[in-house]
Amino acid sequence: MLDPKVAEKYEMTIGVECHVQLATKTKLFSGADNDARDSEPNTEVSPIDWALPGMLPVLNKHAVELAVRVGLALDSKINLESRFDRKHYFYPDLPGGYQKSQMYHPIIGAGSVAVLDENGETVKVGIHHAHLEEDAGKLTHFSNYSLVDLNRAGTPLVEIVSDPDIHSAVVARNYCLELWRLMTFAEASIGNLYHGNMRFDINISIAPKGSDKLGTRAEIKNLNSFKSIESAVNYEFERQVELVEKGEKIVQETRGWDDAKQKTTSQREKSDAQDYRYMPDPDVPPIILEQSFVDKIASEMPIMPSVYREKWIDLKLDNGVVETLLNDKTKSKILTSALDKFNIETAKIVASWLTSVLSTDENADLDLEKVSTEYLGELADMVIKKELSSTASKTVLLELWNSNDSPRKVAEKLNLLQVNDDSALEKIVDEVLALPETAKAVEDVRNGEMKAIGFLVGQIMKKSAGKANPAKVQEIIRSKLK
């Protein structure tokens, strides 16, 4: 564990490269299926993906549309003219020996993403640019041989390159999480991290605080969970600080993250910039967009996280609740619909359910769109009117997924409606106050020891099978034991 006093001497600087797999039906330059999750290796590959002689690429228009969505989500400039270049490198997962990418004229220019830091303050991370490119295949390495699966070859990607504006592991995690939200809310990507729909490369260096010169950076490749991003950054910061404190040099290299050991490991040194021999791709014409094309896509953009945050301001939700809701697009829609249709108090109860009982592991597979917002609002109003206890409302809430009945009918069938009738409650109260086992508590309350009233309320709730309104019960007890 690094000494905190030593850690305080240094500042980390982080830049992130995020590869986003676009949610197209087919690949970037061929008609092969872009979703190979359930396919056998090397079955979703066309002659274009194999780079067979004479096979010419045809640019996928939908990929361009989704790239524009990505740029709009990043609050970035959309370049009306962009071009593809050939990035040459010879590796078994790239059949043609080069990758079609956008080195010099990317489709997406500068932008920014707002995220929360460890103190709950908003910081902006600059977007340097983002470009379209095709993905390579996947290599699986064994002890003395490797296998290649080209199903992923030719998959359309947008690579988002941040500015080096990040200076903590928490901001690095939150930035990557916000990118995931932006891409999925914009419906540009499925965003399945397990299947590699989004992958993060973290570049990190350290320097003494106040220094105007960055240190030697290491690149941690292919992180695919937000927890691992934060853990990897923290580990790498400590590793680099320890090396510097010992007087050793940091090597510019690519490192991998071992999640089991919670440490980064060296993969290969990058002492010199690699010469990829970029050249304009003669087989892919420039992308020339009309502003009207961009404007049409902008007009069709779904509601983005920043808009939801703005809509929810009057609810005065904790940052943690807001961030949890924004991790699920459906929950965000439900809360906003509840806020539009009902009052703030009702919407706050719905928000509480969405982030508690409906977020547990056992309820993770519930189809949240099955139960209408109207039913959720009706149930919340029953809680506000003291017709249902908070505990009983959660029972009714979950039962809505097994019933087509309204919340009130469900509550009636389950015999959970609270007793609010004064005469009925007075009868139960009188019976309980007359019991020998409550005599001491009754005497204590009469003598001004109000803690004993909780015991009496509990006994009355027990006798009423939990249906008595506890607030009214306490009011009746107080009036009878003056």
N, C-alpha and C positions, 0 to 999 in steps of 0.2 A: 504493500500500500504506500503510495507516494505521500511524503510529508506535505501537508497543506501549505506550510510556509514556503516550501520549495516550489510547489505548483503555482503559487501566487506570483512568482517572478516571471512567468511566461504567459503568453497569449497564443491560443490556437487560431489558425485561419483555415477556413474550410470552403471548398467549392464542390458542387455536386453536378454530376452528369447523370441524367435520368433517361433511360430508354423506355419508350412507351409503345407498346404494340397496338396499332390501330384496329378498331373493331370493324374491319371490312369483311366481306364474304370471301373475297379472293385475294391473292397475293399482290404485291406492288406492281409487278410487271408481267404476271402470268395469270391464267385462269384456274390455277390449283387452289384447293380449299385452304383458307387461312386458319381454320380451326382444326388442329390435328391432335387435340387432347386425348381422344379415344382411339386414335389410329395407330396401326403398326408402323414401326420405323420405315422410312423411305417409301411410303405409299402415297403421300400427298405432295408429289414432286412432278413437275411438267418438264418437257424438253428445254424450256427456257431456264428453269431452275437448275437443270443439269448442265447448263451452258454448252449444249451441243452445237456444233458448227451450223451456221446459217439461221439460228433461232434469234429473232429480233424481239426486244421487249416492247410491250404496249403499256403505257402508264395508266394506272387505275384512277379514274376520276374521283371515285368516292374517297380514296386515300387523300387526295388533294383537299376535298371538302372537309374531311376530318382534321387535316393538318391546320386548316384555317380556324376550325373550332378550337384547336389547341392554342393557337396564337391569341384568339379572342379571350379564352379563359385565363391566359397569362397576362392579360392587359398589355399585349405586345403589338408592335407594328407589323402589319401583314405586308410583305414585299410583293408588289404586283408582278415582278419578274424575278424568277429564280431558276437556277440551272443545276444539272447533275454533273458530278465529276467521277472519274474512276480512281478509287483508292486501291493501289496495288499491294497485295501481300499474298504470299503463297502458304496456304495452310489447308489441311484436308477438309475443313468444313466450308470451304469457299471454292466450288468447282471451277469457276471461271478464272480464278487467280486475281480477281479484283472485286471490290464492292462498289456498287452505285450509291453515291452519297452526295451531299451538297457542301463542299468545302468552302467555296468562295462566295457563293450567292445563295444563301439559305432562304427558305420561304418565310421564316419568322424572325423578326428583328428584336430589338431591346424591349424589355417589359419589366414587371416586378410582381412579387407575391408577398402579401402581408401575413406574418405569423406571430404567435405569442412566444415571448422568451420565458425563462425560468421564473421571472417575477410577475408574469401575467401582463407585461407591457407589450405593445405591438411594435414589431420591427419589420422593415422591408428588406427583402432579399432581391437583388437585381437579377434579371434574366439577361444574359449576354446575347444569346440567340437560340434558336431551335431549328433543326434541319431534318428533312426527310431523308431516309436511307432504307436500304434493304437489309434484313438480318442475315446472319450466316447460319450454318447448321449447328448441330450440337455434337460435341465429342465426349465420349465416355471412356475413361482411362482405366485399364486393368494393369496387372503387375508387369506383363511383358508385351502388351498390345493395346490398341485403342480401336473403338468402333465409332462410326460416324452415322448420324441420323440427319438427313437433309430435309425433313418435313418442315423445319423452321426456316430453311433457306428461302429468301425472297419475301419473307413476311414484312409488311410495311411497318416501319418504325418512325417515330419522331424522337430525336435525341435533344433533350432540353439541357442547356448548359448554363449554370448559374454564374454570377460574379462571385468572387471570393469575399462575400459579405457576412459569412457565418462565423461566430466566435465561441460557440458552446455546443455541447452534445445535444442539449435539449432543443436548441433552435434547429440543429441539423435534423433531428427526428421530426420536429413539428413542420419544418419546411417540406420534407419528403411526404409526410402525412397529408399536408395541404395539397401538394401536387397530385397525390392519389385522389383526393376529393375532387379537385378541379377536373381531372381527366374523366372520372366516372360520372360526375354530375353533368359534364358537357356531353356525355355519351360518346366520347372519342375513343375510349378503351373499355374493355370489360374489367380491367384492373385486377385480375386474379394474380396475386403475388406468388402463390404456390406454383402456378404454371408459367411464371416468368413474363406475364403480360406487362409488368413494370419491374425494372431492375435498376439499382442505384450503385453508382461508382462514387466513392467519397475520396476527394483529394484533401489531405490534411498536412499542415506544416506548423511548426512552432517558432516563436521568436521572443526575445526578451520584451517585456511590456515597454511601450514607448518607442520601440525600434521602428524605423521607416523602411526596413528591409525584411522581406519574407525569408523564412528558412527553407531548407530542402524538403520537398514534399514527398509523401508516399501516397499511393493510390490503392484504396481498398476496393476490390472488384466484386460486382454481382451480389450485393446485399439485397435481400428480398423480404425483410420484415423491419418494422419500425423499431422494435425492441433491439434487434441486432445492430441497427444503425447507431443508436445511442451507446450501446455497449462497446461496439467496435471503435467509435470515436474516443470514448473515455480511455479504453485500453491503449490505443495508439498514441494519445496525448501523453499518457504516463510513460510509455516505452520511449518516446522521443526525448522527453524531459530527462529521464534517467540516463540516456546515452550522452546527452549534452553535459549533464552534471559530472559525468565521468571523464569528460574531455574527449569523447569519441565522436566520430562524424556520422551523420545520418545519411544513409544511402538512398538515392532516388530510385524507387523500385515500385513494382506492383506487388501487392500483398493480398492474401485471401483471409477470410474470417472463418475460424473454427468455432462453431457455436457450442460444441460439446466441451471444448477446453476454454472457451471464452477468451480467445487470444487471436491476434493476427499472425500469419505466417508468411514468410517471403516466398514469392513465386518466381519473379525474374527481375533483374536489374534493368533500369532504363537510363543508363549513363549518358547516352546520346539520343537526340531526337531521331526517330525512325524516318527514313526516306520512303514515303509511300508513292512517290512519283505520280502525284496528282495530275490529271489531265482532263479536259472537258470530254464528257461522254458523247461520242459522235452518233450513238444510236438512240439517244433520248433527247428530243427537242426541248428548248427552254419552256418553262411554264409561264405563260402570259395570262394574267388574270385581269378582268375588268373590275372596277370598284363596285359596280352594281352586283357582281357575283359575291363579293365579300359582304356587302350590305345585306343581301338576302339571307346569307348564313347567319349574320349577326341578329337579324330579326327573328330567326327561328331558334335561337339559343335557349336551352332550358334555364330554369332558375338556378343561379350559382350560389355557393356558400356565403359569399359576402352579402347577397340580397337577403338570404334567410336570416343572417345575423342582424341585419337592419330591421327586418320585420319583427324580430323577437325582442327588441330593446325594451318595450313596455312590460314584458314579462319579468324583467330583472332577474334572469336566471344566472346561476353561478357559471363561471367560465368552463368548469369541468362538465357541467350538464350540457351546455351549448356544444362543446367539442364532441361529447359522446353522441348527441343527436346528429351532428353533421357527419358522423362516421357511417350513417345509414340514410340513403336518399329517401327511402320510403317513409321512415320516421320523420324526416324533415318535412315532407309533404303533408303528413298527417297532422303534425303540430300546427303548421301554417293554416291548414284547412280549419282546424278547431278554433284557431285565433280569429279567423275570418267570420266564422259562424256563431261563435259564442263569446262570452265575456272573458276578461283576463283571468279571473279566479278559476273558471272552468278549464281554460287552456292550460293553466299551471298544473292542475291535477292530471290532465292528460300527459303533459310533459313528464311528470313524476312517474306515471305508469310506464311510459316509453323507455325511461332510463333505469327502471328498477325491475318490476315483475316481468316486463316484456323483453328484458335484456339478459335474463339468466340463461345458463347453458341449456336447461331443460325446455325452455321456450324459444330457443334460437331458431327452430325450424317452422315456427308459426307463420302462416301467410298473413302478414299484417293488413293486406288490402282486402281480406275477406270480410272483416268487420267494419261497418261504415263509421265515418266520423260522427254522424248523427247519434249513433248508439253510444259511442264513447262520451260524447257531450251529455247525453241523457243520463248516463251512469254517473258522471262527475257531478251533475246537478243534484242527483239523489244524495250524494255524499254531502254536498253543501247544505242541503235542506235537512240534514240529519236523519234522512230516511234509511240510510245504510251506514254502518260503521266503516272505518277505513279498511279493517281486516276483511269484513264481509264483501266490500266492493271489489277486492282483488279476487275473491272466490267467484263472484258474478262475472268479472272481467274475463277470466280464463274460460268460464263456461260458455261465453258467447261464441267461442270457436267450435263448440259442439252442438250449438243450437241455432235455430233460425228465429227464435223469439226475441222480443225486446228485452232490455235490461230489467225493466220492472217485472215482466212476466217470469224471467229467470229467477229474480230475487224472490218472487212469490212462491214459485215452485220449490225453491230451496229453503223456504221458510226463514228468510234472512232479514226481512224488513223490520226496522226498529219500531218498538212500541213508543208512540209519541202522545198517545191519549192520556191526559192528566188523570182521569178517574181510574183508568186501568193501572197506571203506574202507581198511584196512591195506594191502591189495594195491595200491590206487591210490596211496596215500601212498608206499609203497616204490618204485613205478615212477617217481614224480616226483622223489623224493629222489636217485634214481640217475642222473638226467639230467645231462649236462655243464653245461647252462645254469643249473642250480640249485645247482651246487657251491659258489659263493661265498656264496649265501644260507644254505646249510646250514652252512658254516663260521662265518658271522656269528652264527647262532643258537646254535651250540655255544659261541661265545665270549661269549655273554650279550647280544648285540645283538638284542633281541626285535622291533625294527621290521621286520627281514627276514622275520619269520614271515608277515607279510601277503602278501608276494610269493609265498611257498610255497603259502599257502592259495589264492591266486588261480590259480596254475598247476594245483592239484588240482581246483578248481572248474571250470576250463576243460576238463580231461581228462575229468571226470565229466559234462560237458554241463550243469553247474549243479545237478546232482542230489545232490551230496554235502552232508551237513549240516556247514556251516562250523565250528560250535562243536565238534563231535566231531572234525573234521579237525584243528583246532588242538590239541585235547587229545592226539591220537595223535602229532602232530609233536613236541610238547613231551616226551612220554614217550620217543620214539625218539632225540631229540637232547640228552639230558641231559648 
